[in-house]
Amino acid sequence: MAMHALTGFSLVSLLSFGYLSWDWAKPSLVADAPAEACDQPSVAPRQPPHIIFILTDDQGYHDVGYHGSDIETPTLDRLAAEGVKLENYYIQPICTPSRSQLLTGRYQIHTGLQHSIIRPRQPNCLPLDQVTLPQKLQELGYSTHMVGKWHLGFYRKECLPTRRGFDTFLGSLTGNVDYYTYDNCDGPGVCGFDLHEGESVAWGLSGQYSTLLYAQRVSHILASHSPRRPLFLYVAFQAVHTPLQSPREYLYRYRTMGNVARRKYAAMVTCMDEAVRNITWALKRYGFYDNSVIIFSSDNGGQTFSGGSNWPLRGRKGTYWEGGVRGLGFVHSPLLKRKRWTSRALVHITDWYPTLVGLAGGTASAADGLDGYDVWPAISEGRASPRTEILHNIDPLYNHARHGSLEGGFGIWNTAVQAAIRVGEWKLLTGDPGYGDWIPPQTLAAFPGSWWNLERMASARQAVWLFNISADPYEREDLAGQRPDVVRALLARLADYNRTAIPVRYPAENPRAHPDFNGGAWGPWASDEEEDEEEEESRARSLSRGHRKKKCKICKLRSFFRKLNTRLMSHRI
């Protein structure tokens, strides 16, 4: 796999070792390279590329200029036009799953994070027994830095970014903070400060707008790092997740937008675009750019009730319709063999792990327990993608669909269970995939009046959908009734995947996590002993659920409120 990754390097990369000087005023010394290095490339030292991975939060499929948006994104448009646009690229529908799959190269069913997100008060985090992407890159000699949103758990110090492979970290540990004050409330009266530098609370940085703060930190990292040592930069912007906040100068550009939420959201996107411009400029200024690979990705679909747009795709953030899982993505790099084109190769967020490890000179494959593939030859050279299918997820804890059953799944699969899979051109959804509306841009300006003008999901008495995504990317023609043979085949694939799934880890919230017990800030609270107790209690709860009586009024009442809370939280997520 490493050999395949090496084929993606251009002649420039073969000669790049030693041509970058720490004096940024002399960015290229290729002409001065020794003649023998050009004559004998097989023995010339090879410098691995610098990897810059930029992840945005809740940016919708329609919310970039090159997709016809009304939002200005000149930097993203230019970088994508000069690189490779990924137009068959998939992510996960919510925050934690996408981040976990990026950093482990594994599906959610193989990390125990199949259900929802990691909440601030849960004793849960990215499995500690799995080697993360930055850890793997550290083994290959990389300096690794993270700036931005973590959202992969922090209840123990071992869960923190600096313990999971990053040399430095500046950002938030939770999933939703104020852009200026960095406060986050996880319920009434459960509020705390969440901006951390390394493993310390960064009280002194409060008041700076996070998008600009993070871009500034990236520039500082580049200014203090030698381009002769390979660098991995993971920039996980908080933008454009709620709360909708933006510096005033960006709001003024969109003052004519009637939808107030869309106006604020657009300003946040444009601000983020300019932050990416500043990062790209810093890469060039400090001598990194010519030997760099810049990857841009969204983490899930846009939240349409908060200004985002996935038009013309169906659905929104938190759903398994295309609007929830089809991602924005492109690769920009001088090392690409083929530039300025649009790739239709099937790519999933789990693929970045083996792809980037391969670029770094290492190896990572299914033999290591990964679900991702090395897709660099497909991106850089236009070869066929090694990926032919995607398991979007199997979530056994999500509310079961009322009209689903094992009989409805031909005895192969219980169609009440929320699941989604893509095999070739076919996509199958079972259970409750989430609200399936098509929501045009600028709707909901005068809520609730315009709400009823939306195209509504045709039938709620359904638990199985089948679409030919290649022919029908907008999921308007359900073929489940016409192609039961395909439905059977994909249900069988779901059953195959489910046999490899590990138990879901979604523990109860712990009152010890309250920020009041940590000086007013969110941070680690559990010791090893407390973790063992949590696991024992979780096992006990699971065992007790198996012995409950069928008729239990209080249980039904608890179940009702649990489902109600799940639906309410889906809007917050």
PAVEXLO-78110 format. One line per field, with one value per residue (C-alpha): x, y, z; residue in three letters; residue number from 1. Coordinates in nm, 3 decimals, padded with zeros to 5 digits. Layout:
N
u <- [X_...]
v <- [Y_...]
w <- [Z_...]
resn <- [ala_...]
resi <- [NUM_...]
//
This chain:
573
u <- [00.000_00.295_00.421_00.086_00.101_00.447_00.325_00.127_00.442_00.548_00.903_00.903_00.857_01.142_01.378_01.226_01.461_01.683_01.536_01.333_01.536_01.438_01.482_01.132_01.261_01.427_01.139_01.283_01.639_01.559_01.791_02.081_02.026_02.329_02.340_02.382_02.052_01.879_02.074_02.001_01.650_01.631_01.894_01.808_01.663_01.289_01.117_00.760_00.504_00.357_-00.008_-00.264_-00.613_-00.882_-01.219_-01.519_-01.819_-02.175_-02.091_-02.363_-02.311_-02.452_-02.250_-01.943_-01.907_-01.821_-02.152_-02.346_-02.389_-02.491_-02.208_-01.868_-01.583_-01.312_-01.026_-01.200_-01.311_-00.957_-00.791_-01.049_-01.024_-00.645_-00.659_-00.901_-01.267_-01.412_-01.772_-01.842_-01.710_-01.887_-01.868_-02.091_-02.412_-02.293_-01.975_-01.819_-01.858_-01.682_-01.395_-01.358_-01.350_-01.098_-00.855_-00.896_-00.978_-01.256_-01.634_-01.837_-01.943_-01.575_-01.516_-01.837_-01.943_-02.242_-02.489_-02.514_-02.221_-01.998_-02.166_-01.957_-02.068_-02.029_-01.735_-01.656_-01.390_-01.217_-01.108_-00.768_-00.653_-00.658_-00.363_-00.473_-00.362_-00.136_00.020_00.098_00.246_00.456_00.606_00.703_00.887_00.613_00.559_00.184_-00.034_-00.407_-00.599_-00.977_-01.260_-01.184_-01.526_-01.386_-01.415_-01.206_-01.327_-00.974_-00.644_-00.557_-00.838_-00.696_-00.553_-00.202_-00.230_-00.367_-00.083_-00.068_00.244_00.040_-00.328_-00.526_-00.901_-01.220_-01.289_-01.669_-01.884_-02.052_-01.894_-01.940_-01.707_-01.587_-01.635_-01.578_-01.857_-02.059_-02.378_-02.478_-02.813_-02.964_-02.702_-02.438_-02.206_-01.831_-01.538_-01.387_-01.069_-00.756_-00.391_-00.219_-00.372_-00.429_-00.729_-00.655_-00.841_-00.629_-00.737_-01.105_-01.255_-01.089_-01.313_-01.228_-01.195_-00.938_-00.765_-00.717_-00.582_-00.341_-00.219_-00.153_00.062_00.260_00.320_00.447_00.669_00.840_00.877_01.148_01.003_01.275_01.079_00.746_00.444_00.089_-00.155_-00.514_-00.723_-01.075_-01.261_-01.554_-01.713_-01.984_-02.156_-02.403_-02.413_-02.436_-02.177_-01.958_-01.742_-01.956_-01.756_-01.853_-02.220_-02.235_-02.165_-02.488_-02.713_-02.966_-03.038_-03.389_-03.322_-03.141_-02.997_-02.868_-02.716_-02.516_-02.422_-02.297_-02.081_-01.926_-01.849_-01.680_-01.476_-01.364_-01.274_-01.046_-00.890_-00.804_-00.651_-00.429_-00.321_-00.234_-00.038_00.156_00.241_00.394_00.565_00.744_00.849_00.601_00.367_00.565_00.587_00.242_-00.089_-00.392_-00.715_-01.043_-01.347_-01.678_-01.773_-02.144_-02.432_-02.554_-02.812_-03.091_-03.266_-02.948_-02.873_-02.707_-02.810_-02.758_-02.966_-03.041_-02.963_-03.228_-03.214_-02.993_-02.740_-02.820_-02.986_-02.864_-03.009_-02.747_-02.779_-02.650_-02.364_-02.247_-01.947_-01.766_-01.414_-01.112_-00.736_-00.496_-00.128_00.170_00.237_-00.076_00.007_-00.321_-00.463_-00.766_-01.021_-01.324_-01.302_-01.608_-01.414_-01.595_-01.415_-01.508_-01.369_-01.216_-00.992_-00.779_-00.604_-00.439_-00.403_-00.208_-00.003_00.091_00.191_00.405_00.596_00.419_00.173_-00.182_-00.447_-00.735_-00.480_-00.450_-00.824_-00.895_-01.209_-01.044_-00.850_-00.551_-00.722_-00.423_-00.378_-00.749_-00.718_-00.375_-00.380_-00.747_-00.733_-01.036_-01.112_-01.042_-01.359_-01.682_-01.909_-01.966_-02.133_-02.287_-02.379_-02.581_-02.729_-02.919_-03.000_-03.175_-03.556_-03.680_-03.909_-04.269_-04.331_-04.008_-03.967_-03.756_-04.028_-04.013_-03.643_-03.701_-03.588_-03.238_-03.249_-03.477_-03.579_-03.683_-03.313_-03.159_-02.895_-02.765_-02.528_-02.397_-02.285_-02.182_-02.452_-02.714_-02.800_-03.025_-03.175_-03.366_-03.540_-03.575_-03.313_-03.415_-03.626_-03.622_-03.719_-03.568_-03.503_-03.415_-03.183_-03.336_-03.642_-03.770_-03.716_-04.063_-04.106_-04.350_-04.535_-04.287_-04.223_-04.535_-04.417_-04.131_-04.138_-04.229_-04.119_-04.386_-04.455_-04.394_-04.529_-04.206_-03.886_-03.693_-03.574_-03.359_-03.204_-02.976_-02.751_-02.562_-02.881_-03.077_-02.840_-03.132_-03.313_-03.647_-03.732_-03.755_-03.692_-03.735_-04.060_-03.924_-03.591_-03.643_-03.336_-03.113_-03.284_-03.214_-02.849_-02.791_-02.976_-02.740_-02.442_-02.582_-02.613_-02.253_-02.127_-02.337_-02.165_-01.837_-01.979_-01.863_-02.110_-02.226_-02.060_-02.301_-02.270_-02.489_-02.380_-02.170_-02.239_-01.866_-01.816_-01.985_-01.747_-01.805_-01.585_-01.309_-01.273_-01.549_-01.401_-01.476_-01.197_-01.100_-01.263_-01.239_-00.964_-00.887_-01.085_-01.390_-01.373_-01.376_-01.680_-01.857_-01.796_-01.928_-02.240_-02.293_-02.272_-02.512_-02.762_-02.741_-02.799_-03.094_-03.254_-03.255_-03.462_-03.720_-04.086_-04.265_-04.531_-04.377_-04.557_-04.265_-04.034_-04.267_-04.276_-03.896_-03.881_-04.120_-03.907_-03.588_-03.729_-03.854_-03.513_-03.345_-03.559_-03.505_-03.129_-03.114_-03.182_-02.902_-02.654]
v <- [00.000_00.227_00.170_00.279_00.592_00.675_00.674_00.987_01.192_01.428_01.487_01.795_01.579_01.346_01.641_01.819_01.700_01.986_02.246_02.417_02.662_02.795_03.136_03.184_03.457_03.179_02.934_02.723_02.606_02.320_02.460_02.434_02.064_01.838_01.683_01.331_01.366_01.417_01.141_00.880_00.939_00.586_00.663_01.027_01.094_01.154_01.399_01.302_01.571_01.811_01.722_01.990_01.856_02.124_02.012_02.243_02.191_02.176_02.329_02.223_02.069_02.382_02.622_02.669_02.887_02.612_02.441_02.748_02.898_03.254_03.254_03.394_03.141_03.262_03.080_02.743_02.788_02.861_02.581_02.331_02.450_02.412_02.074_01.778_01.818_01.509_01.481_01.129_01.187_01.071_01.165_01.089_01.276_01.417_01.543_01.271_00.986_01.176_01.272_00.921_00.766_01.021_00.953_00.572_00.468_00.252_00.248_00.342_-00.020_-00.101_00.171_00.141_00.494_00.392_00.604_00.983_01.198_01.195_01.431_01.645_01.458_01.106_00.889_00.804_00.879_00.748_00.391_00.406_00.075_00.203_00.374_00.710_00.877_01.131_00.854_00.662_00.974_01.040_00.693_00.800_01.108_01.370_01.667_01.669_01.962_02.006_02.332_02.347_02.122_01.779_01.631_01.282_01.266_01.398_01.235_01.099_01.266_00.969_01.080_01.426_01.519_01.547_01.185_01.062_01.165_01.543_01.729_02.045_02.133_02.455_02.429_02.307_01.961_01.971_02.012_02.350_02.663_03.037_03.178_03.458_03.353_02.978_02.892_02.577_02.475_02.109_02.174_02.434_02.544_02.305_02.556_02.581_02.736_02.530_02.656_02.457_02.490_02.157_02.014_02.351_02.583_02.884_03.148_03.429_03.370_03.436_03.717_03.627_03.494_03.125_03.109_03.389_03.261_02.916_03.050_03.270_02.970_02.775_03.060_03.060_02.685_02.721_03.015_02.818_02.485_02.383_02.275_02.010_01.805_01.662_01.826_01.710_01.992_01.903_02.221_02.146_02.475_02.530_02.718_02.703_02.519_02.707_02.948_03.171_03.438_03.639_03.952_04.246_04.324_03.988_04.031_04.355_04.172_03.976_04.250_04.198_03.836_03.806_03.492_03.614_03.272_03.234_03.582_03.502_03.161_03.306_03.557_03.273_03.072_03.368_03.439_03.076_03.100_03.393_03.198_02.923_03.189_03.303_02.946_02.889_03.214_03.108_02.773_02.961_03.225_02.977_02.732_02.447_02.482_02.315_01.990_01.995_01.817_02.025_01.835_02.015_01.833_01.906_01.684_01.635_01.789_02.140_02.210_02.363_02.515_02.709_02.866_02.574_02.434_02.095_02.174_01.994_01.693_01.544_01.574_01.756_01.707_01.409_01.210_00.932_01.096_01.233_01.579_01.438_01.221_01.364_01.578_01.880_01.775_01.852_01.799_02.077_01.998_02.063_01.690_01.585_01.418_01.529_01.869_02.081_01.804_01.661_01.309_01.083_00.812_00.677_00.810_00.790_00.975_00.650_00.644_00.936_00.723_00.471_00.731_00.975_00.704_00.583_00.933_00.957_00.644_00.395_00.115_00.072_-00.163_-00.392_-00.621_-00.353_-00.362_-00.058_-00.001_00.265_00.232_00.413_00.635_00.849_00.688_00.751_01.118_01.200_00.996_00.935_00.559_00.360_00.382_00.063_00.139_-00.011_00.022_00.228_00.130_00.460_00.313_00.064_00.223_-00.029_00.231_00.484_00.486_00.179_00.246_00.164_-00.011_-00.209_-00.577_-00.885_-01.018_-00.698_-00.764_-01.110_-01.268_-01.131_-00.798_-00.617_-00.316_-00.128_-00.071_00.250_00.158_00.275_00.123_00.207_-00.076_00.025_00.254_00.131_00.283_00.116_00.277_00.099_00.211_00.586_00.767_01.112_01.389_01.352_01.692_01.875_02.224_02.497_02.782_03.084_02.897_02.944_03.321_03.374_03.055_02.885_03.010_02.899_02.571_02.417_02.495_02.248_01.913_01.667_01.306_01.115_00.830_00.782_00.424_00.289_00.130_00.039_00.264_00.183_00.433_00.422_00.705_00.729_00.789_00.957_01.147_01.346_01.032_01.108_00.763_00.483_00.149_-00.084_-00.224_-00.272_-00.432_-00.676_-00.867_-00.568_-00.505_-00.865_-00.840_-00.517_-00.642_-00.938_-00.703_-00.516_-00.846_-00.933_-00.602_-00.633_-00.961_-00.768_-00.487_-00.432_-00.330_00.031_00.246_00.519_00.546_00.748_01.101_01.145_01.438_01.448_01.606_01.933_02.226_02.356_02.070_02.175_02.544_02.641_02.472_02.152_01.898_01.546_01.427_01.046_00.831_00.474_00.341_00.548_00.420_00.060_00.137_00.297_-00.010_-00.242_-00.028_-00.022_-00.401_-00.429_-00.200_-00.404_-00.725_-00.579_-00.466_-00.825_-00.932_-00.659_-00.754_-00.677_-00.467_-00.183_00.149_00.344_00.190_00.300_00.649_00.664_00.535_00.809_01.086_00.927_00.931_01.287_01.399_01.224_01.415_01.747_01.691_01.608_01.976_02.081_01.833]
w <- [00.000_00.074_-00.280_-00.420_-00.207_-00.335_-00.694_-00.609_-00.563_-00.838_-00.957_-00.736_-00.426_-00.530_-00.528_-00.232_00.043_00.138_-00.097_00.173_00.378_00.720_00.562_00.421_00.195_-00.010_-00.048_-00.327_-00.391_-00.629_-00.894_-00.651_-00.573_-00.630_-00.977_-00.840_-00.655_-00.990_-01.161_-00.894_-00.760_-00.622_-00.359_-00.297_00.049_00.038_00.268_00.360_00.280_00.531_00.589_00.671_00.741_00.771_00.911_00.926_01.151_01.014_00.676_00.435_00.093_-00.072_00.142_-00.076_-00.383_-00.630_-00.547_-00.653_-00.308_-00.231_00.026_-00.072_-00.038_-00.279_-00.104_-00.094_-00.455_-00.572_-00.374_-00.496_-00.859_-00.855_-00.687_-00.694_-00.598_-00.430_-00.548_-00.426_-00.075_00.242_00.607_00.909_01.000_01.336_01.501_01.717_01.463_01.183_01.410_01.549_01.202_01.077_01.360_01.378_01.021_01.166_01.137_01.444_01.495_01.555_01.814_02.020_01.921_01.709_01.903_01.910_02.026_02.334_02.578_02.820_03.132_02.994_03.106_02.747_02.488_02.177_02.265_02.434_02.285_01.926_01.760_01.628_01.305_01.482_01.691_01.375_01.215_01.524_01.481_01.129_01.252_01.222_01.448_01.520_01.623_01.674_01.674_01.724_01.835_01.985_02.080_02.136_02.514_02.801_03.123_03.188_03.112_02.893_02.659_02.591_02.249_02.394_02.514_02.181_01.954_01.937_02.049_02.108_02.135_02.146_02.135_02.299_02.435_02.412_02.104_02.136_02.285_02.259_01.991_02.219_02.582_02.525_02.768_02.712_02.889_02.890_03.047_03.283_03.536_03.401_03.238_03.217_03.033_02.752_02.590_02.658_02.569_02.608_02.926_03.093_03.085_02.860_03.060_02.917_02.557_02.620_02.415_02.084_01.807_01.775_01.395_01.394_01.708_01.556_01.226_01.420_01.622_01.302_01.174_01.500_01.472_01.117_01.208_01.484_01.305_01.059_00.723_00.708_00.963_00.841_00.999_01.059_01.131_01.222_01.210_01.331_01.310_01.543_01.254_01.145_01.431_01.650_01.826_01.520_01.595_01.364_01.367_01.256_00.941_00.789_00.873_00.677_00.349_00.384_00.519_00.237_00.328_00.464_00.663_00.975_01.060_00.704_00.720_01.034_00.904_00.574_00.761_00.964_00.650_00.481_00.793_00.798_00.429_00.503_00.789_00.540_00.315_00.602_00.672_00.306_00.299_00.611_00.449_00.157_00.369_00.595_00.324_00.371_00.075_-00.207_-00.011_00.144_00.103_00.208_00.267_00.326_00.464_00.633_00.928_00.854_00.668_00.738_01.007_00.802_01.105_01.182_00.846_00.669_00.332_00.170_-00.138_-00.365_-00.145_00.077_00.456_00.701_00.977_01.198_00.918_00.689_00.379_00.139_00.293_00.620_00.493_00.158_00.242_00.108_00.026_-00.188_-00.196_-00.289_-00.332_-00.560_-00.523_-00.709_-01.040_-01.189_-01.094_-01.175_-01.209_-01.033_-00.891_-00.877_-00.695_-00.389_-00.080_00.289_00.588_00.719_00.410_00.528_00.791_00.555_00.280_00.495_00.662_00.314_00.207_00.519_00.419_00.645_00.592_00.721_00.587_00.671_00.834_01.103_01.165_00.951_00.748_00.531_00.205_00.059_-00.200_-00.296_-00.642_-00.708_-00.603_-00.746_-01.067_-01.142_-01.086_-00.974_-00.605_-00.406_-00.208_-00.342_-00.039_00.275_00.599_00.703_01.042_01.246_01.559_01.773_02.042_01.821_01.838_01.655_01.361_01.444_01.112_01.093_01.174_01.113_00.886_00.685_00.639_00.486_00.814_00.744_00.923_01.165_00.960_01.275_01.350_01.217_00.959_00.622_00.370_00.024_-00.205_-00.555_-00.690_-00.441_-00.105_00.152_00.462_00.738_01.055_01.105_00.891_01.022_00.875_00.498_00.363_00.067_00.202_-00.051_00.053_00.229_00.356_00.708_00.688_00.837_01.040_01.067_00.757_00.493_00.673_00.523_00.171_00.203_00.028_00.301_00.327_00.137_00.380_00.749_00.741_00.604_00.737_00.419_00.135_-00.166_-00.406_-00.705_-00.591_-00.919_-01.117_-00.837_-00.604_-00.461_-00.337_-00.500_-00.638_-00.383_-00.560_-00.261_-00.397_-00.750_-00.657_-00.367_-00.490_-00.422_-00.088_00.017_-00.085_00.106_00.412_00.409_00.400_00.701_00.885_00.794_00.929_01.242_01.329_01.357_01.573_01.929_02.204_02.203_02.467_02.573_02.953_03.186_03.270_03.582_03.821_03.901_03.557_03.660_03.588_03.941_04.063_03.822_03.894_03.653_03.345_03.161_03.202_03.311_03.632_03.655_03.800_03.691_03.988_03.894_03.537_03.658_03.873_03.574_03.360_03.631_03.675_03.297_03.279_03.572_03.400_03.081_03.276_03.465_03.139_03.024_03.327_03.327_03.316_02.993_03.166_03.360_03.367_03.513_03.251_02.974_03.121_03.134_02.777_02.663_02.814_02.681_02.327_02.372_02.491_02.197_01.947_02.125_02.144_01.774_01.709_01.948_01.803]
resn <- [met_ala_met_his_ala_leu_thr_gly_phe_ser_leu_val_ser_leu_leu_ser_phe_gly_tyr_leu_ser_trp_asp_trp_ala_lys_pro_ser_leu_val_ala_asp_ala_pro_ala_glu_ala_cys_asp_gln_pro_ser_val_ala_pro_arg_gln_pro_pro_his_ile_ile_phe_ile_leu_thr_asp_asp_gln_gly_tyr_his_asp_val_gly_tyr_his_gly_ser_asp_ile_glu_thr_pro_thr_leu_asp_arg_leu_ala_ala_glu_gly_val_lys_leu_glu_asn_tyr_tyr_ile_gln_pro_ile_cys_thr_pro_ser_arg_ser_gln_leu_leu_thr_gly_arg_tyr_gln_ile_his_thr_gly_leu_gln_his_ser_ile_ile_arg_pro_arg_gln_pro_asn_cys_leu_pro_leu_asp_gln_val_thr_leu_pro_gln_lys_leu_gln_glu_leu_gly_tyr_ser_thr_his_met_val_gly_lys_trp_his_leu_gly_phe_tyr_arg_lys_glu_cys_leu_pro_thr_arg_arg_gly_phe_asp_thr_phe_leu_gly_ser_leu_thr_gly_asn_val_asp_tyr_tyr_thr_tyr_asp_asn_cys_asp_gly_pro_gly_val_cys_gly_phe_asp_leu_his_glu_gly_glu_ser_val_ala_trp_gly_leu_ser_gly_gln_tyr_ser_thr_leu_leu_tyr_ala_gln_arg_val_ser_his_ile_leu_ala_ser_his_ser_pro_arg_arg_pro_leu_phe_leu_tyr_val_ala_phe_gln_ala_val_his_thr_pro_leu_gln_ser_pro_arg_glu_tyr_leu_tyr_arg_tyr_arg_thr_met_gly_asn_val_ala_arg_arg_lys_tyr_ala_ala_met_val_thr_cys_met_asp_glu_ala_val_arg_asn_ile_thr_trp_ala_leu_lys_arg_tyr_gly_phe_tyr_asp_asn_ser_val_ile_ile_phe_ser_ser_asp_asn_gly_gly_gln_thr_phe_ser_gly_gly_ser_asn_trp_pro_leu_arg_gly_arg_lys_gly_thr_tyr_trp_glu_gly_gly_val_arg_gly_leu_gly_phe_val_his_ser_pro_leu_leu_lys_arg_lys_arg_trp_thr_ser_arg_ala_leu_val_his_ile_thr_asp_trp_tyr_pro_thr_leu_val_gly_leu_ala_gly_gly_thr_ala_ser_ala_ala_asp_gly_leu_asp_gly_tyr_asp_val_trp_pro_ala_ile_ser_glu_gly_arg_ala_ser_pro_arg_thr_glu_ile_leu_his_asn_ile_asp_pro_leu_tyr_asn_his_ala_arg_his_gly_ser_leu_glu_gly_gly_phe_gly_ile_trp_asn_thr_ala_val_gln_ala_ala_ile_arg_val_gly_glu_trp_lys_leu_leu_thr_gly_asp_pro_gly_tyr_gly_asp_trp_ile_pro_pro_gln_thr_leu_ala_ala_phe_pro_gly_ser_trp_trp_asn_leu_glu_arg_met_ala_ser_ala_arg_gln_ala_val_trp_leu_phe_asn_ile_ser_ala_asp_pro_tyr_glu_arg_glu_asp_leu_ala_gly_gln_arg_pro_asp_val_val_arg_ala_leu_leu_ala_arg_leu_ala_asp_tyr_asn_arg_thr_ala_ile_pro_val_arg_tyr_pro_ala_glu_asn_pro_arg_ala_his_pro_asp_phe_asn_gly_gly_ala_trp_gly_pro_trp_ala_ser_asp_glu_glu_glu_asp_glu_glu_glu_glu_glu_ser_arg_ala_arg_ser_leu_ser_arg_gly_his_arg_lys_lys_lys_cys_lys_ile_cys_lys_leu_arg_ser_phe_phe_arg_lys_leu_asn_thr_arg_leu_met_ser_his_arg_ile]
resi <- [1_2_3_4_5_6_7_8_9_10_11_12_13_14_15_16_17_18_19_20_21_22_23_24_25_26_27_28_29_30_31_32_33_34_35_36_37_38_39_40_41_42_43_44_45_46_47_48_49_50_51_52_53_54_55_56_57_58_59_60_61_62_63_64_65_66_67_68_69_70_71_72_73_74_75_76_77_78_79_80_81_82_83_84_85_86_87_88_89_90_91_92_93_94_95_96_97_98_99_100_101_102_103_104_105_106_107_108_109_110_111_112_113_114_115_116_117_118_119_120_121_122_123_124_125_126_127_128_129_130_131_132_133_134_135_136_137_138_139_140_141_142_143_144_145_146_147_148_149_150_151_152_153_154_155_156_157_158_159_160_161_162_163_164_165_166_167_168_169_170_171_172_173_174_175_176_177_178_179_180_181_182_183_184_185_186_187_188_189_190_191_192_193_194_195_196_197_198_199_200_201_202_203_204_205_206_207_208_209_210_211_212_213_214_215_216_217_218_219_220_221_222_223_224_225_226_227_228_229_230_231_232_233_234_235_236_237_238_239_240_241_242_243_244_245_246_247_248_249_250_251_252_253_254_255_256_257_258_259_260_261_262_263_264_265_266_267_268_269_270_271_272_273_274_275_276_277_278_279_280_281_282_283_284_285_286_287_288_289_290_291_292_293_294_295_296_297_298_299_300_301_302_303_304_305_306_307_308_309_310_311_312_313_314_315_316_317_318_319_320_321_322_323_324_325_326_327_328_329_330_331_332_333_334_335_336_337_338_339_340_341_342_343_344_345_346_347_348_349_350_351_352_353_354_355_356_357_358_359_360_361_362_363_364_365_366_367_368_369_370_371_372_373_374_375_376_377_378_379_380_381_382_383_384_385_386_387_388_389_390_391_392_393_394_395_396_397_398_399_400_401_402_403_404_405_406_407_408_409_410_411_412_413_414_415_416_417_418_419_420_421_422_423_424_425_426_427_428_429_430_431_432_433_434_435_436_437_438_439_440_441_442_443_444_445_446_447_448_449_450_451_452_453_454_455_456_457_458_459_460_461_462_463_464_465_466_467_468_469_470_471_472_473_474_475_476_477_478_479_480_481_482_483_484_485_486_487_488_489_490_491_492_493_494_495_496_497_498_499_500_501_502_503_504_505_506_507_508_509_510_511_512_513_514_515_516_517_518_519_520_521_522_523_524_525_526_527_528_529_530_531_532_533_534_535_536_537_538_539_540_541_542_543_544_545_546_547_548_549_550_551_552_553_554_555_556_557_558_559_560_561_562_563_564_565_566_567_568_569_570_571_572_573]
//
